[in-house]
Amino acid sequence: MIPSDHWIQDPEVGGGRMIGEGCHFVDLASALVASNPTKVMAMGTRKGNGSALLNDNLTIILSFADGSIANITYTADGSKAQEKEFVEMFGGGLSASINDFKDVTLFSGDFDKKVKKLPAQNKGQKEMLDAWIEGLKTGKPAISIDTILLNSLATIQTIESLTLGAALDVNLAILK
């Protein structure tokens, strides 16, 4: 829980938790499936001032151009005793879970399970900066402009979906 007077909860400064923080999970989901979002649907709790922009308890469903889907649950109502971030992936008979970016568990077949603990929490910031610098050197961007724009649009449309109670197409044509 972040107090309502914190800068991220100011609609004009921080834009709320979804815009300021939840956007990274849209980016992560897009990177994990290596595809761009095509549709977004969000539902959230109704409490406090009722503003969709400032709702920090929501569930998002994203569909992607390759047919993948992602479910993101973003909540400020959980216990601080639980790890902060948990990611699960499923596909092709394989599964994986990332626990607070400190360890990963890989599952395959009926019984195969491997746990890899990282020496420190790793959210990939160093690798992203390295890719960005390499892109500056080579002229090939680390992330395509379309992916950046579509992920950003999907993040903004999450708030619109909360407000309207409807699924929305993520399409750059609406920007023209």
C-alpha positions in Angstrom: 0.0 0.0 0.0 1.3 3.4 -0.9 -0.3 6.4 0.8 -2.6 8.5 -1.3 -0.4 11.6 -0.9 2.6 9.8 -2.4 3.8 11.3 -5.8 2.9 8.1 -7.7 -0.7 8.4 -6.6 -0.9 12.0 -8.0 -2.6 11.6 -11.4 -0.6 14.5 -12.9 2.8 13.5 -11.5 3.0 9.7 -11.1 -0.1 8.8 -13.1 -1.1 6.1 -10.6 0.4 2.6 -10.0 -0.7 1.1 -13.3 0.8 3.8 -15.4 3.9 4.2 -13.2 4.7 0.6 -12.2 2.2 -1.8 -13.8 3.5 -0.8 -17.2 6.6 -2.9 -16.6 4.5 -6.1 -16.3 2.9 -5.3 -19.7 6.4 -5.0 -21.1 7.6 -8.2 -19.3 4.6 -10.2 -20.7 5.3 -8.9 -24.2 9.0 -9.8 -23.9 8.3 -13.2 -22.6 5.9 -14.2 -25.4 8.0 -12.1 -28.0 4.8 -10.7 -29.4 2.8 -7.4 -29.3 -0.5 -7.0 -27.4 -3.7 -6.9 -29.5 -6.4 -6.7 -26.8 -6.7 -5.6 -23.1 -9.3 -6.2 -20.5 -9.0 -5.0 -16.9 -11.2 -5.3 -13.8 -10.4 -3.7 -10.4 -11.7 -3.3 -6.9 -13.8 -0.3 -6.1 -12.7 1.6 -3.1 -11.2 4.9 -2.0 -11.8 7.7 -4.4 -13.1 5.3 -7.1 -10.7 6.7 -9.8 -9.7 4.0 -12.3 -6.4 5.8 -12.8 -5.5 5.5 -9.1 -6.8 1.9 -8.7 -3.9 -0.2 -7.4 -5.8 -3.5 -7.2 -6.6 -4.8 -10.6 -6.4 -7.8 -12.9 -5.5 -7.5 -16.5 -5.9 -9.9 -19.4 -3.7 -9.2 -22.4 -4.0 -11.1 -25.7 -1.1 -11.0 -28.2 -0.6 -11.2 -31.9 0.8 -14.7 -31.7 -2.2 -16.1 -29.8 -0.6 -15.9 -26.4 -2.4 -14.5 -23.3 -1.1 -13.0 -20.1 -2.9 -12.4 -16.9 -1.5 -9.8 -14.6 -2.7 -9.3 -11.1 -1.5 -6.1 -9.5 -2.5 -5.5 -5.9 -1.6 -3.4 -3.0 -3.8 -5.3 -0.6 -1.5 -8.4 0.0 0.7 -9.2 2.9 4.2 -7.7 3.0 5.4 -11.2 4.3 4.8 -12.6 0.8 7.4 -12.1 -1.9 6.6 -9.0 -3.9 6.6 -10.4 -7.5 5.6 -13.8 -8.9 5.6 -14.8 -12.5 4.3 -18.1 -14.0 4.6 -19.3 -17.6 3.0 -22.2 -19.4 3.4 -23.5 -22.9 4.4 -26.5 -25.0 4.2 -28.9 -22.1 6.6 -26.8 -20.0 6.1 -24.5 -17.1 8.2 -22.1 -15.2 7.8 -19.8 -12.1 9.9 -16.9 -11.1 9.8 -15.9 -7.4 10.6 -12.3 -6.7 13.3 -12.4 -9.5 15.5 -14.3 -7.0 14.9 -17.9 -8.2 13.3 -19.7 -11.0 11.7 -23.2 -11.1 11.5 -25.1 -14.4 9.0 -27.9 -14.8 8.9 -30.5 -17.6 7.3 -33.9 -18.2 5.4 -35.5 -15.3 8.0 -35.1 -12.6 11.0 -33.1 -13.7 11.5 -30.0 -11.6 14.7 -27.8 -11.5 15.2 -24.9 -9.2 17.8 -22.2 -9.9 18.6 -19.7 -7.2 20.2 -16.4 -8.4 23.0 -14.9 -6.4 21.0 -11.7 -6.1 17.6 -10.4 -7.3 17.8 -9.7 -11.0 15.1 -7.8 -12.8 17.2 -7.4 -16.0 17.9 -3.7 -15.7 21.6 -4.2 -16.5 20.9 -6.4 -19.4 18.4 -3.9 -20.8 20.9 -1.0 -20.5 23.5 -3.2 -22.2 21.1 -3.9 -25.0 20.2 -0.2 -25.3 23.8 0.8 -25.5 24.5 -1.9 -28.1 21.5 -0.5 -30.0 23.0 3.0 -29.9 26.3 1.6 -31.3 24.7 -0.5 -34.1 21.7 1.5 -34.9 19.4 -1.5 -34.2 17.0 -0.8 -31.4 16.8 -3.2 -28.4 13.0 -3.0 -28.7 11.1 -2.0 -31.8 9.2 1.3 -31.7 6.0 -0.6 -32.5 6.4 -2.8 -29.4 7.1 0.3 -27.2 4.1 2.1 -28.6 1.7 -0.9 -28.4 2.9 -1.8 -24.8 2.4 1.8 -23.8 -1.0 2.0 -25.4 -2.1 -1.3 -23.8 -1.0 0.2 -20.4 -3.1 3.3 -20.9 -6.0 1.3 -22.3 -5.9 -0.8 -19.1 -7.2 2.3 -17.3 -9.8 2.9 -20.0 -10.9 -0.7 -19.8 -11.3 -0.3 -16.0 -13.5 2.8 -16.6 -15.6 1.3 -19.4 -15.8 -2.3 -18.1 -15.0 -3.5 -21.6 -12.2 -5.2 -23.6 -10.3 -2.9 -25.9 -8.4 -3.5 -29.1 -4.8 -2.4 -28.8 -4.2 -0.8 -32.2 -1.9 2.1 -33.2 -4.6 3.2 -35.8 -6.4 4.9 -32.9 -3.5 7.3 -32.5 -3.9 8.7 -36.0 
